[in-house]
């Protein structure tokens, strides 16, 4: 035996067996039965071809690699250039830019506002965002904020005209340059401060009106922001204290004359997840901005933006749920233990089916909200559903996300705990959607406030869940108990019980949507495990008698 043969023999200690093939080069849209049904049902069937094309891109080995690289090689802050001049720039791995180009090219940032069709534009955009998130979630931050900022900015065209048209082009044009030199813009935001967090009325950043400087109504802002997301965006929505109170402003990174604004990056956040995306602390020193809306009405000005970003929290979580379930079922379909494939073993089937049900419920609820966005301006019921329903879904779906991710990860065993599997990234990403745009308590109090201000809000919700009446006795009983409890509760008890109330509302609504639209096996399993008086708490506690085969068949991706 020569030296080469001897070396080969030394290293040939085993063959790699009993491992699933990588889940790559599959169509993330067409392999998701529930998503495709939602798109058709909620009025965006015209977008199926473009979503099919995007699904093939997102599921490709190349794009999956972009997601891994963008997180392995995170953003780097450069405060100064080599000569000592302040530049305040963030550099990214090329994969980050490739992901953003993919998302912008397919309209994930603007399809709702491009009005390509008479109906379903929000639904088509929601599906686009849902697919892009499964490639990599962090790049969805500037995409989501750009999408959410547009309906605020278009209300003030006389002020935002230099920037507005460039926010809806399908061209990704990175780099800090004057807007007139760019083919597309992205928008970030700076709302929260160290001392206030969700309580933005505690902000201390000050805005001073100035005259004759690049246009009106102009101000200069001085202060800090504890979280300024996506600092390499071209524009930012910012809250600051004007003489008349908390006010909303639009702040560009590059001023109309081509000079840089006084927008200084202090550091990038070292975050649990969302690592591909740069979140920063920023200082303003007489930074120029234009006012949006009246002084003192900052929160009211940005309220539509809040609804849009909260919906994206739901969509983003639902997308990550779907990817976690797809990975878990794919693994179980190939992996053998104790003489059988995992997918054939009763207890694992219980776990996987339970995860698939949760994923379906989150997705169907998210797209019901997208339909409400499409119709809210012409339908009173849909308008109430958009406002109240988005908060309900945001609370519950984002709370369930981390639990599902942990269980899906466990389905892969030790392999799932390894970074290369992609499951740790999904797990780390989940909590951000619960924290972003209002943590759990803030959201639940918003729900109570909405119901307290206008009795029609609760009536609209009850009318929504009445659509499932008679389809399942467990749903009917749970609905009746909720209506009795909500009526008898005093205001003080409602606040104490706010999380429980919103959880019950979410489960009732998901159950109502599932009995109307989901596969009968999914609806039955949901009502049996989430609405029955005796049900388990962990995933994998479905009761006996559930028809698991169609649930798993619908959820399993194929390559």
N, C-alpha and C positions, 0 to 999 in steps of 0.2 A: 504494500500500500504506500503510495507516495504521500508527500506532506499535505497536498491539497485535499486528497481523499480522506486522510486522517483527520484534518480539521473539520471537514464536512461531517464525518461520522461523530466527532465529539459533540457537535451542536445539534445533531438530528436526534434529540432525546424524545421528541413526541410530535404528534401531528395536532393541529388545531381542529378540534371537533366540538360539536354541540354548541355552536355559536350561530346566531341568526345572521343572515346577510344584512348589510347596511340598508336602512330605509332611505334610499336615494333614487333619483331618476323616476319619480312617480308624480302623478298629477294631484296636487294638494286640493284642487277644487273638485274635480270629477270623482275623486276617491272619498269625498266627504258628502255622503248622501243627505245628511241633515242640512248642511249649508246650501247645497243645490236646491233642495226643496224650499228653503226659506227665500232664496233669491226669486224663484218663480212665484211663490205664493204672495210675496209682499210687493210685487209690481216691478221687478227689475229683470224679467226674463230676456229683455232686449240686450242685456249685458253678458249673457252666458258665454258667447264666443270669446269676448275679451277676457272674461274671468278664467275660461279654460286655458287660454294662452298664458295668462299670468300664473295659473296653477302649475303649469308645466315648468315655468321658469323657477318659481319658488321651490319646487321639489327637486330641482336639478342638483347634482353633486357640487357643481360650481358655486351656486348661490348658498347652499348649506355651508360650504367652506368659507364663504364671505362672512357669514354669521359667526363662525368660530374664530376667524382671524380678527374681526372687529372687536371682539371681547378679549382675545388674548393679547392684543396690542392696542391698549386703550389710548384715549386722547392725552396730549401733553400740552401744558400751558407754557407759552413763551411770552413773558411780560416785556422783554426788551430785545432789540436786534443786536447784532455783533458790535455796533458802534455805540451802544448805550442809549439808543432812542426808544422811547416807550412805544410798543406796538400792540400789546394786549391781544394776542392771537392764540388760537388753539390748533394744533396740528393733529391730523387723524390718519389712521392707516388707510391705504387705498380702498380696502374692502368697505369701509364706512361710506365713502363717496359712491362706490358702486351700488350699495344698498339704497342710498338716498336717490340716486339716479333712477333706479328701478321703480321706486315708490312714486316719485314725481312724474315719471314718464307715463305711468298707468293711472295717474290722477288721484292717488290716495290722499293728497292734500287739498284737492279742489273740485273733485267730481260733483259734489253736492251743489256747487255754485255755478257750474258750467252749463247747466240746464240742457243737457244733450237730448232729453226726452221729456214728454209731458208729465210722466210719473216715474217714480222709482229711482230718482237720482241719489237720494240719501242712502237708499238700500244698496245700490250698486257701489257707491263709495264705501259703505260699511263693509261690504264683502271684500273690496280691494284692500282696505286696511287690515281686515281679519287675515287675509292671505299673507300680506307682507309681514305681519307680526310673527307669523310662524317661521319665517326665514330668520328673523332677528328682531327682538322687541325694542331695543334701545333707540334705533333710528326712527321709531314711531313718535318720539317726543317732538322734534321739530315739525314732523308731518302733521301730528294732531294739533299742535298749537297754531300752525298756519291755517289749517282748516277752521279752527274755532275762532280765530281772530277776524276772519273775513266778514262774517255777518255783523260784527261790531263796526268795522272800518267802513263798510259800504253805507252806513247810515249818515256818514259825514263826508260825502264825496268832494265837497268844496275844500276840505282840509286834507283829505287822503289821496286826492287825484294823482299826485306824482308817483305813488306806490301801488295803488289799488289794482290796476290791470296786470301788473307783473306777478301778483300773488296767485293768479289762476292759470298761468301758462304751464305747460307740461315740460318745461326745460329746467333742469337742475344746473345752476350756475354758481358754484361756490366761490369764496374769496371776497374780501372787503374792497368794494369799489363803489363809486357813485351809482345810484339806481339807474340813471339814464344810460349807463354803459353796460347794464346787465340785461339778460333775457328772462330771468326769473328770480323771485325773491322768496325768502322764508322768514317766518315771524316767530319770535320767542316771547317770553314774558318774565317780568320781575314783580312779584306781588308781596311775598312774605318777608318779614324782617326778624331779627334775633328775638326781640322782646314780645312779638305778637303771634307769630305762626299763623294759624287759621284766623285769628282775630285781626284782620287787616285794618280795622279802624284804629288799632294801636300803632299804626305806622308813624314813623317820625321823619321820613324823607320829606323835605320841604320843596315846594314849587313856587317860584317867583315869576310873575308875568313880566315880559320884556316886549318892547316895541321895535319895529323896524329891523327885524333880524330874521331873514330867510322866510318870512311869511307869518301869518296869523292863524289862530290865536296861539302865540308862542310863549314858552316859559323856559326857565332854566331850573333844573332840579339838583339838589344837593342832599346826599344821604347814602344809605347802604341798603343792599338787598341780601338776605341770608341765603336765598335760593333764587338764582337766575338761570333758567334752563336754556340749554342750547345757545351758549354765548357767541357762537359764530354766525348766528342768524343776522339778517339785514335790518330787521325792525323788532321792536319790543313794545308790548303793552305793559305799562307801568302804573302803579298806584302811588300817589303822593299827596301830601297835605297842602292844598292851595289855600289862599286867604279865605275862601268860602267853604273849606272842608275837604274831605277825602275826594280826590278827583282822578279820573283816568286820563292817561297821556299816551301818545305814540312817540317813541324815541328811536330814531335811526342810529345805526353805528357810524354811518358816513353821512356828513352834513350835505345839504344841497350844493354847497360850493366845492365839494370834493375833499374837505378836510375831515379828520377823525373827530368824533364827538368825545366829550370828556367822560368816557365810559371805561373804568379801570378794573380789570380782573385781579382779584386778590389771591384766590386759590381755587382749585378744582376740588369738588367734594369727593372724598373716598367713600363710596357707597357700597351697601350690601349687594345690590344688583345693578342693572341698568348701566353696566360698566362701559359699554361702548359709547355712551352718550355723555357729553360734558355738562355737568351741572356746576355752577360757580357761585362764589361770593363776589359781589361787585360793588364798587363805590362810584357814586356820581359826584362830580365837582362842577357845578354850574353846567350840567349836561343839558343840551338843548332838546326840547320836545314840543309837540303841539297837543293842545287840549282836545279831548273827545267828550262831548257832552258838557253839561253845565258843571260849574264848581260845586262840590259837595255831593254830587250824585255819581261818584265813581263806581260803587257797587252796582247800582242800577244800570249803569252804562255797560258793564261787562257781563250781565247776567246771562245773556244768550251764549256768550263764550263759555261760561261755566257749564251750561247744559250740554254743549257740544263736547267738551273735554270729559265730562262725567260719562257720557255715552261711550267715548273711546276707552275709558277705564273698563267698562263692561265688555266692550268688543275685544279689547286687548287680553283681558283675563279669559274670556271664552275661547279666544284663539289659542292661547297657551294651554288651556285645558284640553282642547282638541289635539294639539300636538303631543301632550303628555299621554293621553289615552291611545293615540295612534302608535306611539313608540312602545307602550306597555303591551298592547295586544299583538303588535308585530313580533316583539320578543317572545311572548308566550306561545305564538303559533309555531315557532321553530325550536325553542329550548325544551329539552327533555330532563325530567327529574323523576327518580324512583320508577323508571320504566315506562313513563308516559309523557307526552307533550304537556306542558303547563296548561295549554288552552283546553285540554281534555279533562283536567282535574276539577272536581266539583267546587272546592273552596276557591280556587283561583278564578273559576268562571263566575262565581258570585262576586268577587272583588272587581273583576274587569267589567262585568255587566253594570255594576253599581257606578263605577267611574264613567262608563259610557252614558248612563242615564243622566248623571249630573252634567256632563258636557252638553248633551242634547238640550237639557232644560235651560242652561245658560245661553246657548246659541239661539234658541227659539225666542227667548225673552229679549235678547239684544236686538234681533231683527224685527220684532214687534215694535220696539222703540224707534228703530230706523224708519219704519213705515209711519209712525206718528210724526216724526220730523218732516217727512214729505207732505203730510196733510194738515199739519197743525195750524197753518195760516188760514185755512178755509173751513175747518171743522172744529167746533168747540170741544167736542169729546176728545179728539186727538190732541188738542192743545193742552187740556188738563192732563192727559195721559203722558205727554211728553215731559211736562214739568214734574209731576209727582212720581210717575213711573221710573224716570231716569234715576231719581234719588233712591227709590226702593231697590232697583236692580243694582245700582252702584254699591249700595251697602252689602247686599247679600251675596252677589256673585263674587265680589272681590274678597269677601270673607271666606268663601268656599274654595277659592283658588289655591291658597297655600296648602290646605288640607288635601286637595286632590293631587297636587304636585308631589307631595310627600308620599302618598300612597302609590302613585304611578311609578315614582322612583323605586319604591320598595319592590315592585313587581319585577324589576330587573336585578334584584338582589345587590350584591356587591358591585356588579357592573354598573348599576344605576348611580352608585355613589361616586363613580369615577368621572372626572370632567369630560373626557372624550365622548361619553355617551350623550352629552347634551342635556341630560336630566338635571344636573345641579344648576345649570344656567336657568332653566325653566323655574326651578324651585326658588332661586334667589330673586328672580324677576317678579314673582307673584305679589309680594307685599306692597310694591310701589303703587299699584293701582288702588289699594285701599287707603294709602296715605295721601296720594295726589288728589287735589281738588276737593279736599274735605275728608278728614278721617272719620271713622265710624260714628263717633258721638255727634260730630257736626252734621253728618248726613241724616241721622235719625231725628235730630232736633229740627232739621229743615223739613222733614216729612210732617212732624207734629205741627210746625208753624204753618205749613201750607194748609193742613186740614183745619187749623184753628181760624185762619184768616177768612176762609171761604168754605162754607158747608158743602158747596157743590163739588169740592175736590173729593171728599170722601164718597159722595153720591156717585161721582163718575167712576171711582175705583170699584165700588160695589156693582155698578152696572157692567163694568168690564168683566168681573169674575162671574156675574150671573149668566154670562154667555156659555159657561160650562155646566150650568145647572141641569141635573138629570142624567148626566153622562156617567157619573161614578158616585156611589153612595158615600164613600169615604171623603171625597171632595165636598159633597153637599153638607155632610155633618161638620166638617172643619170650617166651612164657610159660615154655617149657622152659629157655631160657637164663637167665631171671631166677631160677628155682627152683634151678638149679645154682649160680649165683653167690651167692645169699643164704645158702645152706647152707655154702659153703666159706669165706666171709669171716669173719675174726676181728673181735672187737669194735672194735679200733682202726681197722681198715680200713673198717668200716661207718660210723664217724663221719666219716672223711675223705671217704667216698663218699656221705654221707647225701643230698645233693641229687640226685645221679644216681639213687640207689636210689628215692627218693620219686617222681622224675620217671617212672621206668620203671613203678612201681606205678600211677601215675595213668594213663599211656598204656595199660597193659594193661587197667585197669578200664574206661576209656572205650571201648576197642576191644571188650571183652566186652559192654558194654551196647549198643553200636551194632549188633553182629552179631545181638543178640537183638531189638532194638526199633526201630532206625532204618530208613529206606528203604534197600534194598539198595545203591543207588548211593552213598549217604553212607557206609555201612559199608565198602564196597569201597575207596573213595577214602581213607578214614581209615587202613585197614590198609596200603594201598599207600604212603602218604606218611608215616606216623608209626611203623609197626612193621616195615616191610621193612628189611633190613640196609643198603641204599643208599637214602637219601632226602634230599631237599633240606632246607635250614634256613629260608630265607625263605618267606613266603607267596607263592603263585603258582608253586610248583615241583612241582605235581602231575605224575605221570608220564603218558606217552601211554596212551590207551586208557580213560580215565575217562569215565563216562557223565555229562556235565556238565548236560545239559538238565533232568533232574528235580531235581537239586540246586539249580539257580538258580530253577526254577519254584516250588519249595517255599519258598524264602527271600525271594522278591520280594513286597513289599507292593503293593497296588493301591489307587488312590484313585478 
